Amino acid sequence: MDKHKITEIKPCPFCGSQVDIGIHTNSIFGSYFVFCNNCDSTGPIQTTDSSAVSAWNKRASHG
């Protein structure tokens, strides 16, 4: 993943952490997900790093 894409990751929706966010990559299975080292929450497993970031950044709308 490009460095500039890392900055596009929103803070953790559960703990608000901005520092301990990363992307887990499993090259054997071709899976990616965003995780928070602060509270151990994870985003949904996706097939690309960019879709993992998009899924993590998606928030429920209120209203």
C-alpha positions as CSV (number, residue, x, y, z in Angstrom):
1,M,0.0,0.0,0.0
2,D,1.2,3.5,-0.8
3,K,2.2,5.7,2.1
4,H,-0.3,8.4,1.0
5,K,-3.2,5.9,1.4
6,I,-2.3,5.3,5.0
7,T,-3.2,8.9,5.8
8,E,-6.7,8.3,4.3
9,I,-7.6,5.8,7.1
10,K,-10.1,7.4,9.5
11,P,-9.5,7.0,13.3
12,C,-10.9,4.0,15.0
13,P,-14.7,4.3,15.4
14,F,-14.6,2.5,18.8
15,C,-11.7,4.2,20.7
16,G,-10.8,7.1,18.4
17,S,-7.2,6.1,18.1
18,Q,-5.3,7.8,15.2
19,V,-1.9,6.5,15.9
20,D,-2.2,2.8,16.2
21,I,-4.1,2.0,13.0
22,G,-2.5,-0.4,10.5
23,I,-3.3,-2.8,7.7
24,H,-2.9,-6.5,8.0
25,T,-2.0,-8.3,4.8
26,N,-2.2,-12.1,4.2
27,S,-0.5,-12.7,0.9
28,I,-1.3,-16.4,1.0
29,F,-5.0,-15.9,1.1
30,G,-5.0,-12.4,-0.6
31,S,-6.9,-10.8,2.3
32,Y,-6.6,-7.4,3.9
33,F,-8.2,-5.7,6.8
34,V,-7.6,-2.6,8.9
35,F,-7.0,-3.1,12.6
36,C,-6.5,-0.9,15.7
37,N,-3.7,-1.9,18.0
38,N,-5.2,0.3,20.8
39,C,-8.5,-1.6,21.2
40,D,-8.0,-4.6,18.9
41,S,-11.0,-3.9,16.7
42,T,-10.8,-4.9,13.1
43,G,-12.5,-3.9,9.9
44,P,-14.0,-6.4,7.5
45,I,-11.8,-8.7,5.4
46,Q,-11.4,-7.5,1.8
47,T,-9.5,-8.6,-1.3
48,T,-7.5,-5.4,-1.7
49,D,-5.8,-2.9,0.6
50,S,-7.8,0.0,-0.8
51,S,-11.1,-1.8,-0.3
52,A,-10.1,-2.6,3.3
53,V,-9.5,1.1,3.9
54,S,-12.8,2.0,2.3
55,A,-14.7,-0.6,4.4
56,W,-13.0,0.7,7.6
57,N,-13.7,4.3,6.7
58,K,-17.4,3.6,6.1
59,R,-19.6,4.9,9.0
60,A,-23.2,4.4,9.7
61,S,-25.2,7.6,9.1
62,H,-27.4,8.8,11.9
63,G,-30.7,10.3,11.0
